[in-house]
Structure formats: C-alpha cells, structure tokens
Amino acid sequence: MRNNNKDNRTALLVRCTSEEAEEIRESAHLERRTVSGYVLRAVMSRIASRDKIRQLSASRVKAETDSAGSWAPALESLL
C-alpha cells in the first residue's frame, strides 16, 4: 500500500484581521516562502524563544536558590 501524503496532513485555522493577513502574505513573499511555510517558521521560532526564556528563568532561580540557601527570594523575584 502506498503512503499518500494527503492522508497525513493536518489543518490549522489561523484567525487574523485582513491587515494582518496581508502583512503575512507580504512577509512570506519577501522570504520566498509559502504562507504556511512562513507561519510554521514563525510559530517554531516563538516556541524556541519561549523554551529558551524558560530555561534561563529556571537557571536564574537555581542560581539564586543556591546562593541564598532558600527558594523564597528566588520565587518572589519571579512574581
């Protein structure tokens, strides 16, 4: 049986204003990407940034906890 890529696709609905849609189309065109490729790259970039921020925050909390000997000051700095 042949694997048909059309059977393995997932759809994602993105809701935005007409102005935002036009900006996305223009940006995708400038980067020579499809709209879906542009949106996928943007989403993956945001996820990577979020993960990096979380790692840095966790490192900061650990460093503050290790130096202070208590987790309370580190926790308060995040609030």
N, C-alpha and C positions, 0 to 999 in steps of 0.2 A: 504494500500500500504506500502510495506516495504522500509525503508530508506537504500539505498545502499551506503556505504561509498565511493565506487569507483566513484560514480557520483559527490561527493562533494570534489574531490581532485583538487589541483591547482599545476601546474608545474612551476618550476623556473629553468631557464637555467643559469648556472654559467660558465663563461669563465675564464680559467686559463691555465697556462703552464703545461706541463707534469710533471715537477718537483713539482709544487705547488699541482697538483692533487695527486701525490704520497705522499707528506707530509700530505695532508688532510686525505688520506686513513690510513696512519700510525698512525696519531694522533687519528682518530676515533677508530681504533683498540685498541690503548693503553687505551682509555677511555671506551672501551667496548660499543661503540655506533655505530649505523649505520652512513653512511656518511651523509645522510640527517639529522639525529638527531644531529650530530656533527656541521654541518653547521648552522642549526637552532639555536642551543645553542650559537654559536659564534656570529651570527647576533643579537640575542636578547641581548647578553651581551654588544655588541658595542652600541646598541640603548640605553640601560640603562646607559652606561657610558656617552654617548653624552648628554642625558637628565640631568644627574647629573651635568655635566660641565656647561650646560646652566643655571641650577638653581643657581649654585654657582656664575656664572658671573652676573646673574640678582641681586643676593643678594649683591654682591660687588658694583655694580652700584648704587643700592638703598642706601647702607651704605655711599658711597662716596657722593652721592647727598644730603642725609640728613645732613651729617656733613659739607659739603661745602655750602649748600644752593643754589647750582647751578648744573645743569646737565652737563654743558660743560666740566669740568675737568674729570668727570667720563667717558664721551663719548670719550674724547681724549685718555684716558688710554686704551681703547679697540681697538683703531686704530693702 
